[in-house]
Amino acid sequence: EDESEEEPKLKYERLSNGVTEILQKDAASCMTVHEKFLALGTHYGKVYLLDVQGNITQKFDVSPVKINQISLDESGEHMGVCSEDGKVQVFGLYSAEEFHETFDCPIKIVAVHPHFVRSHFKQFVTGGKKLLLYEKGWMNRWKPSVLHEGEGNIRNVKWRGHLIAWANNMGVKILDMISKQRITNVPRDDISLRPDMYPCSLCWKDNLTLIIGWGNSVKICSVKERHASEMRDLPNRYVEIVFQFDTEFYISGLAPLCDQLVILSYVKEISEKTEMECCARPRLDIVQPLPESCEEISSDALTVRGFQENECRDYHLEYSEGESLFYIISPRDVVVAKERDQDDHIDWLLEKKKYEEALMAAEISQKTIKKHKILDIGLAYINHLVEKGEYDLAARKCQKILGKNTELWEFEVYKFKEIGQLKAISRYLPRRDPVLKPLIYEMVLHEFLESDYEGFATLIKEWPGDLYNNTIIVQAVVDHLKKDPQNRTLLQTLAELYTYDQRYGRALEIYLTLRHKDVFQLIHKHDLFSSIRDKIVLLMDFDSEKAVDMLLDNEDKISIDRVVEELENRPELQHVYLHKLFKRDHHKGQRYHEKQISLYAEYDRPNLLPFLRDSTHCPLEKALEICQQRNFVEETVYLLSRMGNSRSALKMIMEELQDVDKAIEFAKEQDDGELWEDLILYSIDKPPFITGLLNNIGTHVDPILLIHRIKEGMEIPNLRDSLVKILQDYNLQILLREGCKKILVADSLSLLKKMHRTQMKGVLVDEENICESCLSPVLPSDASKSFNVVVFHCRHMFHKECLPVSNTVSPVQFCNICSAKHRGPGSAILEMKK
């Protein structure tokens, strides 16, 4: 297999049917292509009209000798024929219009006007020794005129629009039929070649682009308009050669293909047997023209009948512009070349076993391909991968290729089973839309169960439980567990199968046995709290933190009493549960607070003191008894103080802990003078304690009381520093008091001024205000009458006559309302008279 071989651009087939019959008795000399039919000329002077399949539709006996050229107008209704005996005929295929002329020399070419069907374009040219133009004139007579002569035989002519190009022995000329001026002369390059053996090939790419091939030279000429300033006596058009290059072989014909060229080449080679030059198979090349060279796109050698006997002049290349069809004409064969379509491209890819590319090409062009089906290509690709042993890739491609076709899926699964590769396809089996028969999935699971427990477990996790018969698989797993009862993978898988089958109790037992992390998720998901009432110890042993959180979160399903009862024989777990319960709510488990004292004392002493402080349901006597038994000093001190026995607590701190700082701290907390007295008495004969007291009691007890009691001559560590600190603390207190006094005086003065300013402000009195005593408006309705109103600082208002008579001792009046509400006496701030 040649992986580097490039895909051909064209495909070939022989034109058969009537053509085969003709060429068995005759030889092709020329052919012209119209989009509707073909016209084939032979060496025996016959002209055949053929359909595109090569079937004969019409036959014309034109001459007993070789037909040199056939010309058709664009409509395909008129045909011109010339032959080696000098005969020229131009006639209508569907009309009686006809022209006959016989010349005294062979006529090599004839070309009818492209629009000959129109009355004012009844023109054609013939070529022998001279180029003649025939025009139909007055009384339907044909008038000849010489366009060119004197440069040998005219051997080719092509008419396009208003331009005629012809080739003679000297080169190629182009004539503008509008101005009747010859606008260029392109001389031939290699004059050593006989023009009759190596004729010139002409081809119009469009109305202004002419392609010339002669010998091994190619020129592409562009007809352009000359600028008015350059005219003078020159033609109004000129020709510019835009591309020019040489080929490896002699040119027999050429045709355009988009921006590329199709070249038919005559090839000679040295025979290995005779070591002499001989004719080889002709080549059809597609090239990309460049300014001074060309790039070969593809090259095909054509096996035409009798190629060993043919010369360069025996080959012709004709083409159909609309369909990109190219006809290679030789005396004994007519081959049709056409551009390869997507079906051909896929054929080639399949032939080269490039199935991936073929499948992609088919998917892209699925609306245009006719020969191939995506599914067939895909199945062939899968078979190819299986044959190569690429089982995983083949299985992966099944997903895309088989799609939702259950029959094909099942067929492929059985095929993989036959070659022992069920594991390869297991990962890619469809699980939803479509779903295969349960037997398929069971077959795969059994395959894994026999050889790969881990793979089996993975499939059980990934596959929905409704794909297969769960009972059958459970039984198979149970059978295997009989051989290996401690296999964790099988046990875990069995638990998952029980879960799918809603046998949650059995699944839970296995999970707990395995101490599997999913046990809590299983309980929550399927509400299995009723199943774990007797498995609380197992859960706590597995993960006490998660178990306690779960139990506390679901107190309504498993009560606190039930949990405590289940954990009765495991006090350490009981403590974990009750401790977390107490953290969540100090009151929920109050009936167990007495029990918790012992549990804390046994398993968690650091949390005993916080528990005693936070619990309001703890029996203090029981707690004190336990703490004293275990000699828990800090806890005992706390309990004694809480029970009101502060002096015993202090004594215990001093005697048991011997921690003066703690004793001082305790005395500060209790703030009891008798405790300070006990502390001083206990410390008076202990110099380190005295130092501690001197450093800390300055703000609670007068240090002089302590200093007077110190025995003379007692050595006290750091006494000087302690006395200095006492003095500094005293000075600091004095400074603080003075500072506070200053702030208090300043604030009092500021507030007094503010109150004075407020009380100096006027008060609005209008018709809406009422007397608080008689409840009538304080202002009379008649403004001319006299009135007397008293307004107090509290904003209550009275008529003067409505107020009670003030006593003689204190003439200041007070608001009756505010005095009655104990707001303090509000004195009058305004008395209005009129």
Protein Blocks (a to p, Z undefined) as FASTA:
>chain_A
ZZkbccdfbdcdddehjlmmmmmmmccfbdcddfkbccdddfkopacdddfkopafbdcd
fbfcdcfbdcddfkopaccdddfkopacdddfkbcbdcddddfbdcfbdcddfklmpmkl
cccdddfkbccdddddehhiacdddfbgheapafbdcdehjbccdddfkbccdddfklop
afbdcddfblmbcfklmccddddfblmbccddehjaccddddddddfklnmmacfbdcdd
fbdcddfbdcfbdcdehjbccdddddddddfklopacddddddddddddfkbccdfbdcd
dddehklmpcfklpccdddfklopacdddfkbccddddddfklmmmmmmmnopaklmmmm
mmmmmmmpmkbcfklmmmmmmmmmmmnopamlmmmmmmmmnmmafklmmmmmmmmmmnop
mmmmmmmpcfbhpaddfklmmmmmmmmmmmomklmmmmmmmpcfklpcfklmmmmmmmmm
mmmmmlmklmmmmmmmmmmnopaklmmmmmmmnopaklmmmmmmnopmlmmmmmmmmmmm
mommlmmmmmmmmmmmmcfklmmmmmmmmmmlmmmmmmmmmmmpmklmmmmmmmmmmmmm
mmommlmmmmmmmpckbcfklmmmmmmmnopaklmmmmmmmnopamlmmmmmmmmnopak
lmmmmmmmnopaklmmmmmmmmmmmmklmmmmmmmmmmmbcfklmmmmpcghiacehklm
mmmmmmmmmmmmmmmmmmmmmmmmmmmmmmmmmmmmmmmpccdddfkbccfklopafbdf
blkbccdddddfkopacdfklpccddfklmcdcdfklmmnonopaddfbdcdZZ
